[in-house]
């Protein structure tokens, strides 16, 4: 084994302990260290996409390894295939797709929606990894690829990411993005090109958003059947996004419903709290906003749709600049205070307390004696008594059928400690602040599927 291989194996071992297995397999496992000297480390990666991801997300970790273990401070250089290097982000996709056979395609893709800035979590990892497989072998494995989720959960982002990656890797690819809000004439036009003589004029990749709206137009459905048949036969990739699975789209033609289920149907669950926190941090960094942890936590529990994050951050940026003040809880309260009033529930107290202390709800309600679990449990019991006005019996039942003496002990212990321990007082005050201003989010009124999902919030 060469010195470079030995060094890089140690780097990989460090990454494997810090990140998930799927993340390691996707980004790190196929990389190698080709050359290392005092000024530069040359790292070989499978493709340009992995190079960009490593640069955007793991540069600091790699440099820290060289600094701490080898006392080196090299610049990182990523290479792949025959491409000489990728020192930074480059090769920005053209705004418009190429022209071919007289067909000009305006792909209408948002360049900000890429794989590299998509926040990955348990709620979307399956869909995200499937999308990656598709861009590597379009039209082969999952065709059509169907994504569904509630509003603003990331499906449109992934749709654009698939298109942006495809164009970046192969600029000659003809990509067409359509939203079913205004796609009726496009379906008719595409359908006219599906016969064997005109198929060369079709796009290579078709991205259809808000597909559930097509149910209102029988003629568009019929055109889509012809389009789907032609694309699948030609091994051209179709990606569809909607707010529910095909079976739940009312008035959808059985033939079209069948076509949609030929490939892969995946669901993105509603964004959990950790996903929102990660997204807020990333967007705040891009906007050069410094947000305290309590502000980030509060915003993550205040937004219903991910698109609200941009609005709130922009409001905070304007107010901070206008008044010359640092962003704090009073400022974030002022932009979210118009949310409707709701009574604080036991469930809300339990969920927010578990999230605040970064433990699971099951651990909060368990009988585990370790302080990392017992302390948050006692705090939650204290808040339930003081903010929700619940009886000892109601509290005991809600906390895993704890007996009366356990509840009394928790209350007396916290009441005593809060007078002498500033840390405990601070925890209670912050949680009270969150609970008194946080409002539960309305659930989307759409026809649910029958799959059960574990919520992390």
C-alpha positions as a Markdown table, in Angstrom:
| # | Residue | x | y | z |
|---|---|---|---|---|
| 1 | Unk | 0.0 | 0.0 | 0.0 |
| 2 | Unk | 1.4 | 3.4 | -0.9 |
| 3 | Unk | 1.7 | 6.3 | 1.5 |
| 4 | Unk | -1.1 | 8.1 | -0.2 |
| 5 | Unk | -3.4 | 5.1 | 0.1 |
| 6 | Unk | -2.6 | 4.6 | 3.7 |
| 7 | Unk | -3.3 | 8.3 | 4.5 |
| 8 | Unk | -6.6 | 8.2 | 2.6 |
| 9 | Unk | -7.8 | 5.1 | 4.3 |
| 10 | Unk | -7.4 | 6.9 | 7.6 |
| 11 | Unk | -9.4 | 9.8 | 6.2 |
| 12 | Unk | -12.1 | 7.4 | 5.0 |
| 13 | Unk | -12.2 | 5.7 | 8.4 |
| 14 | Unk | -12.8 | 9.1 | 10.0 |
| 15 | Unk | -15.6 | 9.9 | 7.7 |
| 16 | Unk | -17.3 | 6.5 | 8.2 |
| 17 | Unk | -17.5 | 7.2 | 11.9 |
| 18 | Unk | -19.0 | 10.7 | 11.4 |
| 19 | Unk | -21.5 | 10.3 | 8.6 |
| 20 | Unk | -24.3 | 7.8 | 7.7 |
| 21 | Unk | -23.4 | 4.7 | 5.7 |
| 22 | Unk | -25.4 | 5.8 | 2.7 |
| 23 | Unk | -23.7 | 9.2 | 2.7 |
| 24 | Unk | -20.3 | 7.5 | 3.0 |
| 25 | Unk | -21.0 | 5.1 | 0.2 |
| 26 | Unk | -22.3 | 7.9 | -2.1 |
| 27 | Unk | -19.6 | 10.5 | -1.6 |
| 28 | Unk | -16.5 | 9.0 | 0.0 |
| 29 | Unk | -16.1 | 5.3 | -0.7 |
| 30 | Unk | -15.0 | 5.7 | -4.3 |
| 31 | Unk | -12.5 | 8.5 | -3.8 |
| 32 | Unk | -8.7 | 8.1 | -3.7 |
| 33 | Unk | -5.7 | 10.3 | -2.9 |
| 34 | Unk | -3.6 | 10.5 | -6.0 |
| 35 | Unk | -0.9 | 12.9 | -4.9 |
| 36 | Unk | 0.0 | 14.8 | -1.7 |
| 37 | Unk | 2.7 | 17.3 | -1.0 |
| 38 | Unk | 3.1 | 20.4 | 1.2 |
| 39 | Unk | 1.0 | 22.6 | -1.1 |
| 40 | Unk | -1.6 | 20.4 | -2.7 |
| 41 | Unk | -3.6 | 17.3 | -2.3 |
| 42 | Unk | -5.0 | 15.7 | -5.5 |
| 43 | Unk | -8.1 | 13.6 | -4.9 |
| 44 | Unk | -9.6 | 11.5 | -7.6 |
| 45 | Unk | -13.4 | 11.2 | -7.6 |
| 46 | Unk | -15.9 | 9.3 | -9.8 |
| 47 | Unk | -17.4 | 12.4 | -11.5 |
| 48 | Unk | -17.8 | 16.1 | -11.5 |
| 49 | Unk | -20.9 | 15.9 | -9.3 |
| 50 | Unk | -19.0 | 14.2 | -6.5 |
| 51 | Unk | -16.2 | 16.7 | -6.8 |
| 52 | Unk | -18.5 | 19.6 | -6.4 |
| 53 | Unk | -20.3 | 18.0 | -3.5 |
| 54 | Unk | -17.0 | 17.3 | -1.7 |
| 55 | Unk | -15.8 | 20.9 | -2.3 |
| 56 | Unk | -19.1 | 22.3 | -1.0 |
| 57 | Unk | -19.6 | 20.0 | 2.0 |
| 58 | Unk | -16.4 | 18.3 | 3.1 |
| 59 | Unk | -13.5 | 20.6 | 2.4 |
| 60 | Unk | -13.0 | 21.7 | 6.0 |
| 61 | Unk | -13.0 | 18.1 | 7.3 |
| 62 | Unk | -10.4 | 17.0 | 4.8 |
| 63 | Unk | -8.2 | 19.9 | 5.5 |
| 64 | Unk | -8.5 | 19.5 | 9.2 |
| 65 | Unk | -7.3 | 15.9 | 8.9 |
| 66 | Unk | -4.2 | 17.0 | 7.0 |
| 67 | Unk | -3.6 | 19.7 | 9.6 |
| 68 | Unk | -4.1 | 17.7 | 12.7 |
| 69 | Unk | -2.4 | 14.5 | 11.6 |
| 70 | Unk | 0.3 | 15.6 | 9.1 |
| 71 | Unk | 0.8 | 19.3 | 10.0 |
| 72 | Unk | 0.1 | 20.1 | 6.3 |
| 73 | Unk | -2.1 | 22.8 | 4.9 |
| 74 | Unk | -2.5 | 21.8 | 1.3 |
| 75 | Unk | -5.1 | 23.2 | -1.2 |
| 76 | Unk | -7.5 | 20.5 | -2.4 |
| 77 | Unk | -7.7 | 19.6 | -6.1 |
| 78 | Unk | -10.4 | 17.2 | -7.3 |
| 79 | Unk | -9.9 | 15.2 | -10.5 |
| 80 | Unk | -12.2 | 12.8 | -12.3 |
| 81 | Unk | -11.8 | 10.9 | -15.6 |
| 82 | Unk | -9.9 | 12.8 | -18.1 |
| 83 | Unk | -10.9 | 16.2 | -16.7 |
| 84 | Unk | -7.8 | 17.9 | -15.4 |
| 85 | Unk | -9.2 | 19.5 | -12.2 |
| 86 | Unk | -12.1 | 21.1 | -10.5 |
| 87 | Unk | -10.8 | 23.8 | -8.2 |
| 88 | Unk | -14.2 | 25.4 | -7.8 |
| 89 | Unk | -17.7 | 25.6 | -9.1 |
| 90 | Unk | -17.7 | 26.0 | -12.8 |
| 91 | Unk | -19.5 | 25.0 | -16.0 |
| 92 | Unk | -22.8 | 26.8 | -15.1 |
| 93 | Unk | -25.6 | 25.4 | -17.2 |
| 94 | Unk | -27.0 | 27.5 | -20.0 |
| 95 | Unk | -30.3 | 29.2 | -19.4 |
| 96 | Unk | -31.9 | 27.6 | -22.4 |
| 97 | Unk | -31.5 | 24.0 | -23.6 |
| 98 | Unk | -30.0 | 23.4 | -27.1 |
| 99 | Unk | -31.9 | 23.4 | -30.3 |
| 100 | Unk | -32.2 | 20.3 | -32.4 |
| 101 | Unk | -34.4 | 19.3 | -35.3 |
| 102 | Unk | -36.0 | 22.7 | -35.2 |
| 103 | Unk | -37.3 | 22.2 | -31.6 |
| 104 | Unk | -36.2 | 25.0 | -29.2 |
| 105 | Unk | -36.6 | 24.0 | -25.5 |
| 106 | Unk | -36.7 | 26.5 | -22.7 |
| 107 | Unk | -36.1 | 24.1 | -19.8 |
| 108 | Unk | -37.1 | 26.8 | -17.2 |
| 109 | Unk | -34.8 | 25.3 | -14.6 |
| 110 | Unk | -33.9 | 27.1 | -11.4 |
| 111 | Unk | -30.1 | 27.0 | -11.2 |
| 112 | Unk | -30.3 | 27.3 | -7.4 |
| 113 | Unk | -32.0 | 23.9 | -7.1 |
| 114 | Unk | -29.2 | 21.4 | -7.3 |
| 115 | Unk | -28.3 | 18.1 | -5.6 |
| 116 | Unk | -25.4 | 19.8 | -3.8 |
| 117 | Unk | -27.7 | 22.2 | -1.9 |
| 118 | Unk | -30.5 | 19.7 | -1.2 |
| 119 | Unk | -30.7 | 19.0 | 2.5 |
| 120 | Unk | -30.7 | 15.2 | 3.0 |
| 121 | Unk | -32.5 | 13.6 | 6.0 |
| 122 | Unk | -34.5 | 10.5 | 6.9 |
| 123 | Unk | -37.6 | 12.0 | 5.4 |
| 124 | Unk | -36.2 | 12.3 | 1.9 |
| 125 | Unk | -33.2 | 10.0 | 1.6 |
| 126 | Unk | -34.9 | 7.3 | -0.4 |
| 127 | Unk | -36.2 | 9.7 | -3.0 |
| 128 | Unk | -32.9 | 11.6 | -3.1 |
| 129 | Unk | -30.8 | 8.4 | -3.6 |
| 130 | Unk | -33.2 | 7.1 | -6.3 |
| 131 | Unk | -32.9 | 10.5 | -8.1 |
| 132 | Unk | -29.2 | 10.0 | -8.1 |
| 133 | Unk | -29.5 | 6.6 | -9.7 |
| 134 | Unk | -31.7 | 8.1 | -12.4 |
| 135 | Unk | -29.3 | 10.8 | -13.5 |
| 136 | Unk | -26.5 | 8.2 | -13.8 |
| 137 | Unk | -28.6 | 5.9 | -16.1 |
| 138 | Unk | -31.6 | 7.9 | -17.4 |
| 139 | Unk | -34.4 | 5.9 | -19.0 |
| 140 | Unk | -33.1 | 2.6 | -17.8 |
| 141 | Unk | -34.0 | 1.8 | -14.2 |
| 142 | Unk | -37.0 | 3.8 | -13.0 |
| 143 | Unk | -39.1 | 5.1 | -15.8 |
| 144 | Unk | -41.3 | 7.0 | -15.0 |
| 145 | Unk | -39.9 | 8.2 | -11.7 |
| 146 | Unk | -42.8 | 9.5 | -9.6 |
| 147 | Unk | -42.2 | 11.7 | -6.5 |
| 148 | Unk | -45.0 | 12.9 | -4.2 |
| 149 | Unk | -45.2 | 14.9 | -1.1 |
| 150 | Unk | -47.1 | 17.7 | 0.7 |
| 151 | Unk | -46.5 | 21.2 | -0.4 |
| 152 | Unk | -42.9 | 22.6 | -0.1 |
| 153 | Unk | -41.2 | 19.4 | 1.0 |
| 154 | Unk | -38.5 | 19.3 | -1.7 |
| 155 | Unk | -40.1 | 17.5 | -4.7 |
| 156 | Unk | -39.8 | 20.5 | -7.0 |
| 157 | Unk | -36.2 | 21.0 | -5.9 |
| 158 | Unk | -35.3 | 17.4 | -6.8 |
| 159 | Unk | -37.1 | 17.8 | -10.2 |
| 160 | Unk | -34.9 | 20.8 | -11.0 |
| 161 | Unk | -31.8 | 19.1 | -9.6 |
| 162 | Unk | -32.3 | 16.2 | -12.0 |
| 163 | Unk | -32.5 | 18.6 | -14.9 |
| 164 | Unk | -29.6 | 20.8 | -13.8 |
| 165 | Unk | -27.3 | 17.8 | -13.3 |
| 166 | Unk | -28.3 | 16.2 | -16.6 |
| 167 | Unk | -27.5 | 19.4 | -18.5 |
| 168 | Unk | -24.3 | 20.0 | -16.7 |
| 169 | Unk | -23.0 | 16.5 | -17.4 |
| 170 | Unk | -24.2 | 16.4 | -21.0 |
| 171 | Unk | -25.0 | 19.9 | -22.3 |
| 172 | Unk | -26.4 | 18.5 | -25.6 |
| 173 | Unk | -29.3 | 16.9 | -23.6 |
| 174 | Unk | -32.7 | 18.4 | -24.4 |
| 175 | Unk | -34.5 | 18.9 | -21.1 |
| 176 | Unk | -38.0 | 20.2 | -20.7 |
| 177 | Unk | -39.6 | 21.2 | -17.4 |
| 178 | Unk | -43.4 | 21.7 | -17.3 |
| 179 | Unk | -45.8 | 22.5 | -14.6 |
| 180 | Unk | -49.3 | 21.2 | -15.0 |
| 181 | Unk | -50.6 | 24.6 | -14.1 |
| 182 | Unk | -49.9 | 25.7 | -17.7 |
| 183 | Unk | -48.9 | 22.6 | -19.6 |
| 184 | Unk | -52.0 | 21.8 | -21.6 |
| 185 | Unk | -50.7 | 23.2 | -24.9 |
| 186 | Unk | -47.3 | 21.6 | -24.3 |
| 187 | Unk | -48.9 | 18.2 | -23.9 |
| 188 | Unk | -50.7 | 18.6 | -27.1 |
| 189 | Unk | -47.5 | 19.7 | -28.9 |
| 190 | Unk | -45.5 | 16.8 | -27.5 |
| 191 | Unk | -48.2 | 14.3 | -28.2 |
| 192 | Unk | -48.0 | 15.3 | -31.9 |
| 193 | Unk | -44.4 | 14.3 | -32.0 |
| 194 | Unk | -44.8 | 10.8 | -30.5 |
| 195 | Unk | -45.2 | 9.0 | -33.8 |
| 196 | Unk | -42.1 | 7.0 | -35.0 |
| 197 | Unk | -41.2 | 9.7 | -37.6 |
| 198 | Unk | -41.1 | 12.6 | -35.2 |
| 199 | Unk | -39.7 | 11.0 | -32.0 |
| 200 | Unk | -36.3 | 12.5 | -32.6 |
| 201 | Unk | -37.8 | 15.9 | -32.0 |
| 202 | Unk | -38.9 | 15.0 | -28.5 |
| 203 | Unk | -36.9 | 16.0 | -25.4 |
| 204 | Unk | -34.5 | 13.6 | -23.9 |
| 205 | Unk | -35.7 | 14.3 | -20.4 |
| 206 | Unk | -39.2 | 15.4 | -19.4 |
| 207 | Unk | -39.9 | 16.8 | -16.0 |
| 208 | Unk | -43.6 | 17.2 | -15.0 |
| 209 | Unk | -44.5 | 19.2 | -11.9 |
| 210 | Unk | -47.9 | 19.4 | -10.1 |
| 211 | Unk | -49.1 | 16.5 | -12.1 |
| 212 | Unk | -52.2 | 16.0 | -9.9 |
| 213 | Unk | -53.8 | 19.0 | -11.7 |
| 214 | Unk | -54.0 | 17.1 | -14.9 |
| 215 | Unk | -57.0 | 15.2 | -13.6 |
| 216 | Unk | -59.1 | 18.2 | -14.6 |
| 217 | Unk | -58.3 | 17.8 | -18.3 |
| 218 | Unk | -59.3 | 14.6 | -20.0 |
| 219 | Unk | -57.7 | 15.6 | -23.3 |
| 220 | Unk | -54.4 | 16.3 | -21.6 |
| 221 | Unk | -54.5 | 12.9 | -19.9 |
| 222 | Unk | -55.0 | 11.3 | -23.3 |
| 223 | Unk | -52.0 | 13.2 | -24.7 |
| 224 | Unk | -50.0 | 12.1 | -21.7 |
| 225 | Unk | -50.7 | 8.5 | -22.4 |
| 226 | Unk | -49.2 | 8.9 | -25.9 |
| 227 | Unk | -46.2 | 10.8 | -24.5 |
| 228 | Unk | -45.5 | 8.3 | -21.8 |
| 229 | Unk | -45.7 | 5.4 | -24.2 |
| 230 | Unk | -43.3 | 7.1 | -26.6 |
| 231 | Unk | -40.8 | 8.1 | -23.9 |
| 232 | Unk | -40.7 | 4.6 | -22.4 |
| 233 | Unk | -40.3 | 2.9 | -25.7 |
| 234 | Unk | -37.5 | 5.3 | -26.7 |
| 235 | Unk | -35.8 | 4.9 | -23.2 |
| 236 | Unk | -36.1 | 8.6 | -22.5 |
| 237 | Unk | -36.6 | 9.5 | -18.9 |
| 238 | Unk | -39.8 | 11.0 | -17.4 |
| 239 | Unk | -39.9 | 12.4 | -13.9 |
| 240 | Unk | -43.2 | 13.3 | -12.3 |
| 241 | Unk | -44.0 | 15.3 | -9.1 |
| 242 | Unk | -47.4 | 15.5 | -7.5 |
| 243 | Unk | -49.0 | 16.0 | -4.0 |
| 244 | Unk | -50.3 | 12.5 | -3.7 |
| 245 | Unk | -49.7 | 9.0 | -5.2 |
| 246 | Unk | -51.2 | 8.1 | -8.5 |
| 247 | Unk | -54.0 | 6.0 | -6.9 |
| 248 | Unk | -55.2 | 9.1 | -5.0 |
| 249 | Unk | -55.5 | 11.4 | -8.0 |
| 250 | Unk | -59.2 | 11.7 | -8.6 |
| 251 | Unk | -60.6 | 11.2 | -12.1 |
| 252 | Unk | -57.2 | 9.9 | -13.4 |
| 253 | Unk | -57.6 | 7.5 | -16.3 |
| 254 | Unk | -56.8 | 3.9 | -15.4 |
| 255 | Unk | -54.5 | 3.6 | -18.3 |
| 256 | Unk | -52.4 | 6.6 | -17.3 |
| 257 | Unk | -52.5 | 5.5 | -13.6 |
| 258 | Unk | -51.0 | 2.2 | -14.7 |
| 259 | Unk | -48.3 | 3.9 | -16.7 |
| 260 | Unk | -47.3 | 6.0 | -13.7 |
| 261 | Unk | -46.9 | 2.9 | -11.6 |
| 262 | Unk | -44.6 | 1.1 | -14.0 |
| 263 | Unk | -41.5 | 2.7 | -12.6 |
| 264 | Unk | -40.8 | 3.9 | -9.1 |
| 265 | Unk | -43.2 | 5.8 | -6.8 |
| 266 | Unk | -41.6 | 7.4 | -3.8 |
| 267 | Unk | -42.8 | 9.7 | -1.1 |
| 268 | Unk | -41.0 | 12.6 | 0.6 |
| 269 | Unk | -42.3 | 12.9 | 4.1 |
| 270 | Unk | -43.0 | 16.3 | 5.6 |
| 271 | Unk | -39.8 | 18.0 | 6.5 |
| 272 | Unk | -38.8 | 17.2 | 10.1 |
| 273 | Unk | -37.3 | 19.6 | 12.5 |
| 274 | Unk | -33.7 | 18.6 | 11.9 |
| 275 | Unk | -34.1 | 19.1 | 8.1 |
| 276 | Unk | -35.5 | 22.6 | 8.7 |
| 277 | Unk | -32.7 | 23.5 | 11.0 |
| 278 | Unk | -30.1 | 22.4 | 8.5 |
| 279 | Unk | -31.8 | 24.3 | 5.7 |
| 280 | Unk | -32.1 | 27.5 | 7.9 |
| 281 | Unk | -28.4 | 27.3 | 8.7 |
| 282 | Unk | -27.5 | 26.8 | 5.0 |
| 283 | Unk | -29.7 | 29.6 | 3.8 |
| 284 | Unk | -28.6 | 32.0 | 6.6 |
| 285 | Unk | -24.9 | 31.3 | 5.8 |
| 286 | Unk | -25.6 | 32.1 | 2.1 |
| 287 | Unk | -27.3 | 35.4 | 3.1 |
| 288 | Unk | -24.4 | 36.1 | 5.6 |
| 289 | Unk | -26.8 | 36.2 | 8.5 |
| 290 | Unk | -25.7 | 35.3 | 12.0 |
| 291 | Unk | -28.5 | 33.5 | 13.8 |
| 292 | Unk | -28.3 | 32.4 | 17.4 |
| 293 | Unk | -29.2 | 28.8 | 18.1 |
| 294 | Unk | -32.4 | 29.7 | 19.9 |
| 295 | Unk | -33.6 | 31.7 | 16.8 |
| 296 | Unk | -32.8 | 28.8 | 14.5 |
| 297 | Unk | -34.7 | 26.4 | 16.7 |
| 298 | Unk | -37.7 | 28.7 | 17.0 |
| 299 | Unk | -37.8 | 29.3 | 13.2 |
| 300 | Unk | -37.6 | 25.6 | 12.5 |
| 301 | Unk | -40.7 | 25.1 | 14.6 |
| 302 | Unk | -42.5 | 28.1 | 13.2 |
| 303 | Unk | -42.4 | 27.3 | 9.5 |
| 304 | Unk | -45.0 | 25.1 | 7.8 |
| 305 | Unk | -43.6 | 25.2 | 4.3 |
| 306 | Unk | -39.9 | 25.3 | 3.5 |
| 307 | Unk | -40.5 | 28.3 | 1.2 |
| 308 | Unk | -41.4 | 30.3 | 4.3 |
| 309 | Unk | -37.8 | 30.1 | 5.4 |
| 310 | Unk | -36.6 | 32.5 | 2.7 |
| 311 | Unk | -39.3 | 35.0 | 3.6 |
| 312 | Unk | -38.5 | 35.0 | 7.3 |
| 313 | Unk | -34.8 | 35.2 | 6.7 |
| 314 | Unk | -35.2 | 38.1 | 4.3 |
| 315 | Unk | -37.4 | 39.9 | 6.8 |
| 316 | Unk | -34.8 | 39.4 | 9.5 |
| 317 | Unk | -32.0 | 40.7 | 7.2 |
| 318 | Unk | -34.0 | 43.8 | 6.4 |
| 319 | Unk | -34.9 | 44.5 | 10.0 |
| 320 | Unk | -31.4 | 43.9 | 11.3 |
| 321 | Unk | -29.9 | 46.2 | 8.7 |
| 322 | Unk | -32.6 | 48.9 | 9.2 |
| 323 | Unk | -32.4 | 49.0 | 13.0 |
| 324 | Unk | -28.7 | 48.2 | 13.2 |
| 325 | Unk | -29.4 | 45.4 | 15.7 |
| 326 | Unk | -28.3 | 41.8 | 16.0 |
| 327 | Unk | -30.9 | 39.2 | 15.3 |
| 328 | Unk | -32.5 | 37.9 | 18.5 |
| 329 | Unk | -35.7 | 36.3 | 19.8 |
| 330 | Unk | -37.6 | 39.6 | 20.1 |
| 331 | Unk | -36.9 | 40.3 | 16.4 |
| 332 | Unk | -38.0 | 36.8 | 15.2 |
| 333 | Unk | -41.1 | 37.1 | 17.4 |
| 334 | Unk | -42.1 | 40.3 | 15.6 |
| 335 | Unk | -42.1 | 38.6 | 12.2 |
| 336 | Unk | -44.0 | 35.5 | 13.3 |
| 337 | Unk | -46.4 | 37.0 | 15.9 |
| 338 | Unk | -49.4 | 37.0 | 13.5 |
| 339 | Unk | -49.8 | 33.3 | 13.7 |
| 340 | Unk | -53.2 | 32.3 | 15.1 |
| 341 | Unk | -53.6 | 31.7 | 18.8 |
| 342 | Unk | -53.7 | 28.1 | 20.0 |
| 343 | Unk | -53.7 | 26.4 | 23.4 |
| 344 | Unk | -50.5 | 24.8 | 24.5 |
| 345 | Unk | -51.0 | 21.0 | 24.6 |
| 346 | Unk | -49.2 | 18.3 | 26.5 |
| 347 | Unk | -48.0 | 16.9 | 23.1 |
| 348 | Unk | -46.5 | 20.2 | 22.1 |
| 349 | Unk | -44.6 | 20.5 | 25.4 |
| 350 | Unk | -43.3 | 17.0 | 25.1 |
| 351 | Unk | -42.2 | 17.3 | 21.5 |
| 352 | Unk | -40.5 | 20.7 | 21.8 |
| 353 | Unk | -38.8 | 19.6 | 25.0 |
| 354 | Unk | -37.4 | 16.5 | 23.4 |
| 355 | Unk | -36.2 | 18.5 | 20.4 |
| 356 | Unk | -34.7 | 21.2 | 22.6 |
| 357 | Unk | -32.6 | 18.6 | 24.4 |
| 358 | Unk | -31.9 | 16.6 | 21.3 |
| 359 | Unk | -33.4 | 13.3 | 22.5 |
| 360 | Unk | -36.2 | 11.2 | 21.0 |
| 361 | Unk | -39.8 | 11.5 | 22.2 |
| 362 | Unk | -39.6 | 7.8 | 23.3 |
| 363 | Unk | -36.6 | 8.5 | 25.5 |
| 364 | Unk | -38.4 | 11.5 | 27.1 |
| 365 | Unk | -41.4 | 9.3 | 28.0 |
| 366 | Unk | -39.3 | 6.3 | 29.1 |
| 367 | Unk | -38.1 | 5.2 | 32.5 |
| 368 | Unk | -34.4 | 5.7 | 31.7 |
| 369 | Unk | -32.5 | 7.0 | 34.7 |
| 370 | Unk | -29.6 | 8.7 | 33.0 |
| 371 | Unk | -29.5 | 12.4 | 33.5 |
| 372 | Unk | -29.6 | 13.1 | 29.7 |
| 373 | Unk | -33.1 | 11.6 | 29.8 |
| 374 | Unk | -34.4 | 12.2 | 33.3 |
| 375 | Unk | -33.6 | 15.9 | 33.4 |
| 376 | Unk | -35.5 | 16.8 | 30.2 |
| 377 | Unk | -38.4 | 14.6 | 31.4 |
| 378 | Unk | -38.5 | 16.5 | 34.7 |
| 379 | Unk | -38.4 | 19.9 | 32.8 |
| 380 | Unk | -41.3 | 18.7 | 30.6 |
| 381 | Unk | -43.4 | 17.6 | 33.6 |
| 382 | Unk | -42.7 | 21.0 | 35.2 |
| 383 | Unk | -43.8 | 22.9 | 32.1 |
| 384 | Unk | -46.9 | 20.7 | 31.7 |
| 385 | Unk | -48.0 | 21.6 | 35.2 |
| 386 | Unk | -47.3 | 25.3 | 34.9 |
| 387 | Unk | -48.2 | 26.1 | 31.3 |
| 388 | Unk | -50.9 | 23.5 | 30.4 |
| 389 | Unk | -52.5 | 23.4 | 33.9 |
| 390 | Unk | -52.8 | 19.7 | 33.9 |
| 391 | Unk | -53.5 | 17.5 | 37.0 |
| 392 | Unk | -50.9 | 15.2 | 38.5 |
| 393 | Unk | -52.8 | 12.2 | 37.3 |
| 394 | Unk | -53.0 | 13.6 | 33.7 |
| 395 | Unk | -49.3 | 14.3 | 33.7 |
| 396 | Unk | -48.4 | 10.9 | 35.0 |
| 397 | Unk | -50.6 | 9.2 | 32.4 |
| 398 | Unk | -49.1 | 11.2 | 29.6 |
| 399 | Unk | -45.5 | 10.5 | 30.6 |
| 400 | Unk | -45.7 | 6.7 | 30.3 |
| 401 | Unk | -48.1 | 6.0 | 33.2 |
| 402 | Unk | -45.8 | 7.4 | 35.8 |
| 403 | Unk | -47.2 | 7.2 | 39.4 |
| 404 | Unk | -48.2 | 10.2 | 41.5 |
| 405 | Unk | -45.0 | 10.2 | 43.5 |
| 406 | Unk | -42.7 | 10.4 | 40.4 |
| 407 | Unk | -44.6 | 13.5 | 39.2 |
| 408 | Unk | -44.4 | 15.2 | 42.6 |
| 409 | Unk | -40.7 | 14.5 | 42.9 |
| 410 | Unk | -40.0 | 16.0 | 39.5 |
| 411 | Unk | -42.0 | 19.1 | 40.2 |
| 412 | Unk | -40.4 | 19.7 | 43.7 |
| 413 | Unk | -36.9 | 18.9 | 42.3 |
| 414 | Unk | -37.1 | 21.4 | 39.4 |
| 415 | Unk | -38.8 | 24.1 | 41.7 |
| 416 | Unk | -35.9 | 23.8 | 44.1 |
| 417 | Unk | -33.1 | 23.7 | 41.5 |
| 418 | Unk | -34.5 | 26.6 | 39.4 |
| 419 | Unk | -33.8 | 29.0 | 42.3 |
| 420 | Unk | -30.2 | 28.0 | 42.6 |
| 421 | Unk | -29.1 | 26.8 | 39.2 |
| 422 | Unk | -28.9 | 29.5 | 36.4 |
| 423 | Unk | -28.5 | 26.8 | 33.8 |
| 424 | Unk | -31.8 | 25.2 | 34.7 |
| 425 | Unk | -33.5 | 28.6 | 34.9 |
| 426 | Unk | -32.2 | 29.4 | 31.4 |
| 427 | Unk | -33.5 | 26.1 | 30.0 |
| 428 | Unk | -37.0 | 26.7 | 31.4 |
| 429 | Unk | -37.1 | 30.3 | 30.3 |
| 430 | Unk | -36.1 | 29.4 | 26.7 |
| 431 | Unk | -38.6 | 26.6 | 26.5 |
| 432 | Unk | -41.3 | 28.8 | 27.9 |
| 433 | Unk | -40.4 | 31.4 | 25.3 |
| 434 | Unk | -40.7 | 28.8 | 22.5 |
| 435 | Unk | -44.0 | 27.4 | 23.8 |
| 436 | Unk | -45.7 | 30.7 | 24.4 |
| 437 | Unk | -45.0 | 31.9 | 20.9 |
| 438 | Unk | -44.9 | 28.7 | 18.9 |
| 439 | Unk | -48.2 | 27.6 | 17.1 |
| 440 | Unk | -48.9 | 24.1 | 15.9 |
| 441 | Unk | -49.0 | 23.8 | 12.1 |
| 442 | Unk | -52.1 | 23.0 | 10.2 |
| 443 | Unk | -52.2 | 19.6 | 8.6 |
| 444 | Unk | -52.6 | 19.5 | 4.9 |
| 445 | Unk | -56.2 | 18.4 | 4.0 |
| 446 | Unk | -55.3 | 16.0 | 1.2 |
| 447 | Unk | -56.3 | 12.4 | 0.8 |
| 448 | Unk | -53.6 | 10.4 | 2.7 |
| 449 | Unk | -52.1 | 7.1 | 1.6 |
| 450 | Unk | -52.0 | 4.1 | 3.9 |
| 451 | Unk | -48.3 | 4.1 | 4.6 |
| 452 | Unk | -47.2 | 4.7 | 8.2 |
| 453 | Unk | -44.2 | 6.9 | 8.8 |
| 454 | Unk | -42.3 | 7.6 | 12.0 |
| 455 | Unk | -42.1 | 11.3 | 12.7 |
| 456 | Unk | -39.0 | 12.8 | 14.2 |
| 457 | Unk | -40.8 | 15.9 | 15.4 |
